[in-house]
Amino acid sequence: MAFKIKTESVKDKQKEKTRKQLQEENEALAAQVTDLQMALCDVYELAAAMTGGNGNG
């Protein structure tokens, strides 16, 4: 009977992110993207107002 020796340590396993941690990080990044998009819309509208554009954004 042959035995297989595991090469993964508990410390290495603890470094891996759990599904919940990844989801939380993803949600935080999605919120940042939304904030960035809103800021870019504001910049676009400001630039359009300054140049006399109609700003259909």
N, CA, C and O atoms as CSV, one atom per row, in Angstrom:
chain,resi,resn,atom,element,x,y,z
A,1,MET,N,N,0.846,-1.176,0.000
A,1,MET,CA,C,0.000,0.000,0.000
A,1,MET,C,C,0.894,1.242,0.000
A,1,MET,O,O,1.755,1.389,0.867
A,2,ALA,N,N,0.686,2.142,-0.980
A,2,ALA,CA,C,1.506,3.340,-1.112
A,2,ALA,C,C,0.803,4.532,-0.469
A,2,ALA,O,O,-0.417,4.677,-0.543
A,3,PHE,N,N,1.590,5.353,0.145
A,3,PHE,CA,C,1.071,6.567,0.763
A,3,PHE,C,C,1.532,7.778,-0.035
A,3,PHE,O,O,2.658,7.820,-0.530
A,4,LYS,N,N,0.645,8.763,-0.152
A,4,LYS,CA,C,0.991,9.988,-0.849
A,4,LYS,C,C,1.267,11.062,0.202
A,4,LYS,O,O,0.445,11.293,1.088
A,5,ILE,N,N,2.392,11.699,0.104
A,5,ILE,CA,C,2.766,12.734,1.054
A,5,ILE,C,C,2.269,14.079,0.536
A,5,ILE,O,O,2.551,14.466,-0.599
A,6,LYS,N,N,1.533,14.778,1.376
A,6,LYS,CA,C,1.036,16.098,1.007
A,6,LYS,C,C,2.151,17.122,1.127
A,6,LYS,O,O,2.886,17.152,2.114
A,7,THR,N,N,2.263,17.950,0.116
A,7,THR,CA,C,3.310,18.969,0.127
A,7,THR,C,C,2.760,20.336,0.527
A,7,THR,O,O,3.523,21.287,0.695
A,8,GLU,N,N,1.442,20.439,0.679
A,8,GLU,CA,C,0.824,21.701,1.068
A,8,GLU,C,C,0.853,21.836,2.582
A,8,GLU,O,O,0.518,20.899,3.307
A,9,SER,N,N,1.249,22.986,3.041
A,9,SER,CA,C,1.263,23.201,4.477
A,9,SER,C,C,0.005,23.942,4.899
A,9,SER,O,O,-0.681,24.547,4.074
A,10,VAL,N,N,-0.283,23.889,6.161
A,10,VAL,CA,C,-1.439,24.602,6.701
A,10,VAL,C,C,-1.250,26.096,6.497
A,10,VAL,O,O,-2.208,26.811,6.200
A,11,LYS,N,N,-0.024,26.570,6.656
A,11,LYS,CA,C,0.267,27.990,6.488
A,11,LYS,C,C,-0.043,28.437,5.062
A,11,LYS,O,O,-0.604,29.514,4.859
A,12,ASP,N,N,0.317,27.621,4.078
A,12,ASP,CA,C,0.022,27.956,2.686
A,12,ASP,C,C,-1.481,27.984,2.436
A,12,ASP,O,O,-1.974,28.856,1.721
A,13,LYS,N,N,-2.193,27.063,3.004
A,13,LYS,CA,C,-3.647,27.009,2.833
A,13,LYS,C,C,-4.319,28.226,3.446
A,13,LYS,O,O,-5.305,28.729,2.907
A,14,GLN,N,N,-3.792,28.704,4.568
A,14,GLN,CA,C,-4.387,29.855,5.239
A,14,GLN,C,C,-4.192,31.134,4.434
A,14,GLN,O,O,-4.941,32.097,4.604
A,15,LYS,N,N,-3.189,31.146,3.559
A,15,LYS,CA,C,-2.939,32.317,2.728
A,15,LYS,C,C,-3.975,32.444,1.609
A,15,LYS,O,O,-4.224,33.544,1.116
A,16,GLU,N,N,-4.569,31.339,1.212
A,16,GLU,CA,C,-5.549,31.362,0.138
A,16,GLU,C,C,-6.808,32.090,0.590
A,16,GLU,O,O,-7.250,31.945,1.730
A,17,LYS,N,N,-7.368,32.861,-0.305
A,17,LYS,CA,C,-8.579,33.601,0.022
A,17,LYS,C,C,-9.791,32.685,-0.105
A,17,LYS,O,O,-9.873,31.855,-1.011
A,18,THR,N,N,-10.712,32.851,0.806
A,18,THR,CA,C,-11.938,32.064,0.743
A,18,THR,C,C,-12.886,32.684,-0.281
A,18,THR,O,O,-12.704,33.822,-0.713
A,19,ARG,N,N,-13.875,31.928,-0.647
A,19,ARG,CA,C,-14.872,32.424,-1.598
A,19,ARG,C,C,-15.551,33.680,-1.062
A,19,ARG,O,O,-15.800,34.624,-1.812
A,20,LYS,N,N,-15.850,33.690,0.232
A,20,LYS,CA,C,-16.502,34.852,0.844
A,20,LYS,C,C,-15.592,36.079,0.776
A,20,LYS,O,O,-16.056,37.178,0.472
A,21,GLN,N,N,-14.301,35.898,1.056
A,21,GLN,CA,C,-13.363,37.014,0.992
A,21,GLN,C,C,-13.269,37.564,-0.430
A,21,GLN,O,O,-13.229,38.779,-0.628
A,22,LEU,N,N,-13.233,36.681,-1.406
A,22,LEU,CA,C,-13.164,37.112,-2.798
A,22,LEU,C,C,-14.427,37.867,-3.200
A,22,LEU,O,O,-14.356,38.859,-3.927
A,23,GLN,N,N,-15.579,37.401,-2.730
A,23,GLN,CA,C,-16.830,38.073,-3.065
A,23,GLN,C,C,-16.879,39.465,-2.439
A,23,GLN,O,O,-17.323,40.418,-3.079
A,24,GLU,N,N,-16.427,39.585,-1.199
A,24,GLU,CA,C,-16.407,40.884,-0.529
A,24,GLU,C,C,-15.470,41.852,-1.256
A,24,GLU,O,O,-15.781,43.030,-1.430
A,25,GLU,N,N,-14.326,41.331,-1.671
A,25,GLU,CA,C,-13.373,42.166,-2.404
A,25,GLU,C,C,-13.964,42.590,-3.744
A,25,GLU,O,O,-13.795,43.734,-4.163
A,26,ASN,N,N,-14.647,41.686,-4.407
A,26,ASN,CA,C,-15.278,41.977,-5.688
A,26,ASN,C,C,-16.345,43.063,-5.538
A,26,ASN,O,O,-16.423,43.977,-6.360
A,27,GLU,N,N,-17.164,42.964,-4.494
A,27,GLU,CA,C,-18.205,43.965,-4.266
A,27,GLU,C,C,-17.599,45.338,-3.974
A,27,GLU,O,O,-18.120,46.356,-4.429
A,28,ALA,N,N,-16.508,45.368,-3.222
A,28,ALA,CA,C,-15.850,46.635,-2.921
A,28,ALA,C,C,-15.274,47.257,-4.201
A,28,ALA,O,O,-15.369,48.467,-4.408
A,29,LEU,N,N,-14.685,46.429,-5.044
A,29,LEU,CA,C,-14.138,46.923,-6.306
A,29,LEU,C,C,-15.243,47.405,-7.237
A,29,LEU,O,O,-15.064,48.397,-7.943
A,30,ALA,N,N,-16.378,46.721,-7.248
A,30,ALA,CA,C,-17.501,47.139,-8.085
A,30,ALA,C,C,-18.015,48.504,-7.641
A,30,ALA,O,O,-18.375,49.336,-8.475
A,31,ALA,N,N,-18.050,48.736,-6.335
A,31,ALA,CA,C,-18.479,50.036,-5.814
A,31,ALA,C,C,-17.495,51.124,-6.233
A,31,ALA,O,O,-17.901,52.238,-6.564
A,32,GLN,N,N,-16.206,50.804,-6.217
A,32,GLN,CA,C,-15.202,51.781,-6.642
A,32,GLN,C,C,-15.346,52.112,-8.124
A,32,GLN,O,O,-15.184,53.265,-8.524
A,33,VAL,N,N,-15.649,51.112,-8.930
A,33,VAL,CA,C,-15.840,51.337,-10.365
A,33,VAL,C,C,-17.038,52.254,-10.588
A,33,VAL,O,O,-16.976,53.168,-11.409
A,34,THR,N,N,-18.115,52.016,-9.867
A,34,THR,CA,C,-19.308,52.857,-9.994
A,34,THR,C,C,-18.986,54.297,-9.610
A,34,THR,O,O,-19.393,55.230,-10.302
A,35,ASP,N,N,-18.260,54.483,-8.514
A,35,ASP,CA,C,-17.870,55.830,-8.093
A,35,ASP,C,C,-17.015,56.504,-9.155
A,35,ASP,O,O,-17.183,57.693,-9.429
A,36,LEU,N,N,-16.105,55.757,-9.749
A,36,LEU,CA,C,-15.241,56.298,-10.793
A,36,LEU,C,C,-16.053,56.699,-12.021
A,36,LEU,O,O,-15.809,57.750,-12.615
A,37,GLN,N,N,-17.015,55.866,-12.399
A,37,GLN,CA,C,-17.853,56.177,-13.555
A,37,GLN,C,C,-18.662,57.445,-13.313
A,37,GLN,O,O,-18.808,58.273,-14.212
A,38,MET,N,N,-19.188,57.598,-12.103
A,38,MET,CA,C,-19.951,58.803,-11.773
A,38,MET,C,C,-19.049,60.038,-11.814
A,38,MET,O,O,-19.460,61.095,-12.293
A,39,ALA,N,N,-17.831,59.903,-11.315
A,39,ALA,CA,C,-16.899,61.023,-11.348
A,39,ALA,C,C,-16.554,61.405,-12.785
A,39,ALA,O,O,-16.455,62.588,-13.110
A,40,LEU,N,N,-16.371,60.404,-13.642
A,40,LEU,CA,C,-16.068,60.696,-15.043
A,40,LEU,C,C,-17.244,61.374,-15.740
A,40,LEU,O,O,-17.044,62.230,-16.603
A,41,CYS,N,N,-18.454,61.003,-15.378
A,41,CYS,CA,C,-19.633,61.674,-15.932
A,41,CYS,C,C,-19.651,63.142,-15.519
A,41,CYS,O,O,-19.957,64.022,-16.324
A,42,ASP,N,N,-19.319,63.390,-14.258
A,42,ASP,CA,C,-19.270,64.775,-13.776
A,42,ASP,C,C,-18.229,65.579,-14.546
A,42,ASP,O,O,-18.480,66.723,-14.924
A,43,VAL,N,N,-17.062,64.984,-14.778
A,43,VAL,CA,C,-16.004,65.669,-15.520
A,43,VAL,C,C,-16.464,65.947,-16.947
A,43,VAL,O,O,-16.235,67.033,-17.478
A,44,TYR,N,N,-17.108,64.968,-17.561
A,44,TYR,CA,C,-17.601,65.140,-18.924
A,44,TYR,C,C,-18.618,66.277,-18.994
A,44,TYR,O,O,-18.548,67.127,-19.882
A,45,GLU,N,N,-19.553,66.286,-18.062
A,45,GLU,CA,C,-20.577,67.328,-18.058
A,45,GLU,C,C,-19.966,68.704,-17.820
A,45,GLU,O,O,-20.393,69.686,-18.427
A,46,LEU,N,N,-18.975,68.781,-16.945
A,46,LEU,CA,C,-18.306,70.042,-16.672
A,46,LEU,C,C,-17.561,70.520,-17.919
A,46,LEU,O,O,-17.624,71.698,-18.271
A,47,ALA,N,N,-16.858,69.607,-18.581
A,47,ALA,CA,C,-16.125,69.972,-19.794
A,47,ALA,C,C,-17.091,70.395,-20.895
A,47,ALA,O,O,-16.818,71.345,-21.628
A,48,ALA,N,N,-18.195,69.712,-21.014
A,48,ALA,CA,C,-19.187,70.052,-22.039
A,48,ALA,C,C,-19.776,71.431,-21.766
A,48,ALA,O,O,-20.005,72.202,-22.698
A,49,ALA,N,N,-20.024,71.746,-20.503
A,49,ALA,CA,C,-20.583,73.050,-20.150
A,49,ALA,C,C,-19.577,74.164,-20.437
A,49,ALA,O,O,-19.954,75.256,-20.863
A,50,MET,N,N,-18.304,73.880,-20.200
A,50,MET,CA,C,-17.273,74.885,-20.410
A,50,MET,C,C,-17.023,75.154,-21.896
A,50,MET,O,O,-16.643,76.263,-22.270
A,51,THR,N,N,-17.234,74.150,-22.734
A,51,THR,CA,C,-16.967,74.302,-24.154
A,51,THR,C,C,-18.227,74.619,-24.945
A,51,THR,O,O,-18.176,74.753,-26.167
A,52,GLY,N,N,-19.337,74.737,-24.267
A,52,GLY,CA,C,-20.577,75.067,-24.957
A,52,GLY,C,C,-21.252,73.877,-25.592
A,52,GLY,O,O,-22.183,74.038,-26.381
A,53,GLY,N,N,-20.793,72.676,-25.257
A,53,GLY,CA,C,-21.437,71.469,-25.787
A,53,GLY,C,C,-22.785,71.261,-25.119
A,53,GLY,O,O,-23.085,71.861,-24.087
A,54,ASN,N,N,-23.594,70.398,-25.730
A,54,ASN,CA,C,-24.919,70.176,-25.159
A,54,ASN,C,C,-24.918,69.107,-24.080
A,54,ASN,O,O,-25.923,68.958,-23.385
A,55,GLY,N,N,-23.828,68.349,-23.905
A,55,GLY,CA,C,-23.704,67.412,-22.798
A,55,GLY,C,C,-24.822,66.395,-22.695
A,55,GLY,O,O,-25.494,66.312,-21.667
A,56,ASN,N,N,-25.025,65.631,-23.733
A,56,ASN,CA,C,-26.093,64.621,-23.719
A,56,ASN,C,C,-25.675,63.373,-22.960
A,56,ASN,O,O,-25.968,62.272,-23.428
A,57,GLY,N,N,-25.022,63.475,-21.845
A,57,GLY,CA,C,-24.533,62.298,-21.134
A,57,GLY,C,C,-25.284,62.075,-19.940
A,57,GLY,O,O,-25.013,61.123,-19.208
